[in-house]
């Protein structure tokens, strides 16, 4: 089973968007890098 990374700038109301950037593998970990203009941002992994 895979996972999809998602992000939203606020939790109330939440507006989750899928992150489409490619994941990189660094040693034995998956890494995702992005930059946003928001001061705060929330992330989650959603099971597919």
DSSP file (Angstrom, degrees, kcal/mol; ACC not computed):
  #  RESIDUE AA STRUCTURE BP1 BP2  ACC     N-H-->O    O-->H-N    N-H-->O    O-->H-N    TCO  KAPPA ALPHA  PHI   PSI    X-CA   Y-CA   Z-CA
    1    1 A X              0   0    0      0, 0.0     2,-0.2     0, 0.0    46,-0.0   0.000 360.0 360.0 360.0 135.9    0.0    0.0    0.0
    2    2 A X        -     0   0    0     44,-0.0    46,-2.6     2,-0.0     2,-0.3  -0.509 360.0-135.4-103.0 172.7    1.3    3.4   -0.9
    3    3 A X  E     -A   47   0A   0     44,-0.2     2,-0.5    -2,-0.2    44,-0.2  -0.926   3.6-146.8-128.3 152.6    0.9    6.9    0.5
    4    4 A X  E     -A   46   0A   0     42,-2.5    42,-2.7    -2,-0.3     2,-0.3  -0.983  19.2-132.6-119.7 123.7    0.3   10.3   -1.0
    5    5 A X  E     -A   45   0A   0     -2,-0.5    14,-2.7    14,-0.3     2,-0.3  -0.590  30.3-177.8 -75.9 136.2    1.8   13.4    0.7
    6    6 A X  E     -AB  44  18A   0     38,-2.7    38,-1.9    -2,-0.3     2,-0.3  -0.916   8.6-165.8-132.2 158.8   -0.7   16.3    1.1
    7    7 A X  E     +AB  43  17A   0     10,-2.3    10,-2.4    -2,-0.3     2,-0.3  -0.978   8.0 179.1-143.8 154.2   -0.6   19.8    2.4
    8    8 A X  E     -A   42   0A   0     34,-1.9    34,-2.8    -2,-0.3     8,-0.1  -0.976  28.1-139.2-151.5 145.3   -2.9   22.6    3.6
    9    9 A X  S    S+     0   0    0     -2,-0.3     2,-0.3    32,-0.2    31,-0.1   0.697  90.1  23.4 -78.8 -17.7   -2.2   26.1    4.9
   10   10 A X      > -     0   0    0      3,-0.1     5,-0.5    32,-0.1     3,-0.2  -0.989  57.8-148.4-147.0 152.1   -5.0   25.9    7.5
   11   11 A X  B > 5S+C   14   0B   0     -2,-0.3     3,-0.7     1,-0.2     2,-0.4   0.575  80.3  80.8 -96.3 -11.6   -6.8   23.1    9.4
   12   12 A X  T 3 5S+     0   0    0      1,-0.6    -1,-0.2     3,-0.0     2,-0.1  -0.858 116.5   5.8-138.2 102.5  -10.1   25.0    9.7
   13   13 A X  T 3 5S-     0   0    0     -2,-0.4    -1,-0.6    -3,-0.2     2,-0.2   0.629 100.6-149.7 -80.4 148.1  -11.5   24.7    7.1
   14   14 A X  B < 5 -C   11   0B   0     -3,-0.7    -3,-0.2    -2,-0.1     2,-0.1  -0.556  17.0-175.6 -82.6 146.8   -8.9   22.3    5.7
   15   15 A X      < -     0   0    0     -5,-0.5    -6,-0.2    -2,-0.2    -8,-0.1  -0.612  17.0-160.4-139.1  72.8   -8.3   22.2    2.0
   16   16 A X        -     0   0    0     -2,-0.1     2,-0.4    -8,-0.1    -8,-0.2  -0.326   7.3-169.8 -65.4 133.1   -5.9   19.3    1.4
   17   17 A X  E     -B    7   0A   0    -10,-2.4   -10,-2.3    -2,-0.1     2,-0.2  -0.971  25.0-114.7-123.5 139.6   -3.9   19.4   -1.8
   18   18 A X  E     -B    6   0A   0     -2,-0.4     2,-0.6   -12,-0.2   -12,-0.3  -0.532  24.7-131.0 -72.2 134.6   -1.7   16.6   -3.2
   19   19 A X        -     0   0    0    -14,-2.7   -14,-0.3    -2,-0.2    -1,-0.1  -0.785  21.9-173.0 -85.6 122.6    2.0   17.4   -3.4
   20   20 A X        +     0   0    0     -2,-0.6    -1,-0.1   -16,-0.1     3,-0.1   0.466  42.6 116.5-100.9  -2.3    3.1   16.4   -6.9
   21   21 A X  S    S-     0   0    0      1,-0.1     2,-0.1    12,-0.0    -2,-0.1  -0.363  74.7-101.4 -64.8 146.7    6.9   16.9   -6.5
   22   22 A X        -     0   0    0      1,-0.1    11,-0.3    11,-0.0     2,-0.3  -0.418  31.9-123.3 -70.8 142.5    8.9   13.7   -6.8
   23   23 A X        -     0   0    0     -2,-0.1     2,-0.3     9,-0.1     9,-0.2  -0.622  22.9-150.2 -82.0 144.6   10.2   12.1   -3.7
   24   24 A X  E     -D   31   0C   0      7,-2.8     7,-3.4    -2,-0.3     2,-0.6  -0.823  10.0-130.3-110.7 154.8   14.0   11.5   -3.4
   25   25 A X  E     -D   30   0C   0     -2,-0.3     2,-0.5     5,-0.2     5,-0.2  -0.938  22.8-177.4-107.6 122.0   15.7    8.7   -1.5
   26   26 A X  E >   -D   29   0C   0      3,-3.0     3,-1.8    -2,-0.6     2,-0.5  -0.964  67.3 -46.0-121.4 111.2   18.4    9.9    0.9
   27   27 A X  T 3  S-     0   0    0     -2,-0.5    -2,-0.0     1,-0.2     0, 0.0  -0.551 125.1 -26.0  60.2-116.1   20.1    6.9    2.6
   28   28 A X  T 3  S+     0   0    0     -2,-0.5     2,-0.4    -3,-0.1    -1,-0.2   0.051 122.8  89.2-112.9  25.3   17.2    4.8    3.6
   29   29 A X  E <  S-D   26   0C   0     -3,-1.8    -3,-3.0     2,-0.0     2,-0.4  -0.925  72.1-125.8-125.7 147.1   14.6    7.7    3.9
   30   30 A X  E     -D   25   0C   0     -2,-0.4     2,-0.4    -5,-0.2    -5,-0.2  -0.761  31.2-162.7 -86.2 135.8   12.2    9.3    1.5
   31   31 A X  E     -D   24   0C   0     -7,-3.4    -7,-2.8    -2,-0.4     2,-0.4  -0.964  12.4-171.5-126.4 137.3   12.7   13.1    1.3
   32   32 A X        -     0   0    0     -2,-0.4     2,-0.4    -9,-0.2    -9,-0.1  -0.994   7.3-170.9-127.5 123.8   10.4   15.8    0.0
   33   33 A X        +     0   0    0     -2,-0.4     2,-0.3   -11,-0.3    -2,-0.0  -0.955  17.1 147.0-119.5 137.0   11.5   19.3   -0.4
   34   34 A X        -     0   0    0     -2,-0.4     2,-0.4     2,-0.0    -2,-0.0  -0.959  32.4-137.6-153.1 164.4    9.4   22.3   -1.2
   35   35 A X        -     0   0    0     -2,-0.3     2,-0.3     2,-0.0    -2,-0.0  -1.000  19.6-179.2-132.7 136.5    9.1   26.0   -0.5
   36   36 A X        -     0   0    0     -2,-0.4    -2,-0.0     2,-0.2     5,-0.0  -0.911  32.2-134.5-128.5 156.2    5.9   27.9    0.3
   37   37 A X  S    S+     0   0    0     -2,-0.3     2,-0.1     3,-0.0    -1,-0.1   0.575  74.9 106.0 -85.5  -9.5    5.3   31.6    1.0
   38   38 A X  S    S-     0   0    0      1,-0.1    -2,-0.2     2,-0.0     3,-0.1  -0.363  70.1-138.1 -70.0 148.8    3.0   30.7    4.0
   39   39 A X  S    S+     0   0    0      1,-0.2     2,-0.3    -2,-0.1    -1,-0.1   0.860  91.1  21.5 -70.7 -37.5    4.2   31.2    7.5
   40   40 A X        +     0   0    0    -31,-0.1     2,-0.3     2,-0.0    -1,-0.2  -0.962  66.9 174.8-133.2 151.3    2.7   27.9    8.6
   41   41 A X        -     0   0    0     -2,-0.3     2,-0.3    -3,-0.1   -32,-0.2  -0.985  18.3-141.0-154.4 145.2    1.7   24.8    6.7
   42   42 A X  E     -A    8   0A   0    -34,-2.8   -34,-1.9    -2,-0.3     2,-0.3  -0.845  16.3-165.4-112.9 147.9    0.4   21.4    7.7
   43   43 A X  E     +A    7   0A   0     -2,-0.3     2,-0.3   -36,-0.2   -36,-0.2  -0.920   9.5 171.8-131.5 154.2    1.3   18.0    6.1
   44   44 A X  E     -A    6   0A   0    -38,-1.9   -38,-2.7    -2,-0.3     2,-0.5  -0.982  29.0-128.2-153.3 161.3   -0.1   14.5    6.1
   45   45 A X  E     -A    5   0A   0     -2,-0.3     2,-0.5   -40,-0.2   -40,-0.2  -0.972  25.2-159.6-110.8 123.1    0.4   11.2    4.4
   46   46 A X  E     -A    4   0A   0    -42,-2.7   -42,-2.5    -2,-0.5     2,-0.2  -0.894  18.0-124.5-105.9 128.4   -2.9    9.7    3.1
   47   47 A X  E      A    3   0A   0     -2,-0.5   -44,-0.2   -44,-0.2    -2,-0.0  -0.465 360.0 360.0 -69.0 137.5   -3.0    6.0    2.4
   48   48 A X              0   0    0    -46,-2.6    -1,-0.1    -2,-0.2   -45,-0.1   0.455 360.0 360.0 -85.6 360.0   -4.0    5.1   -1.2
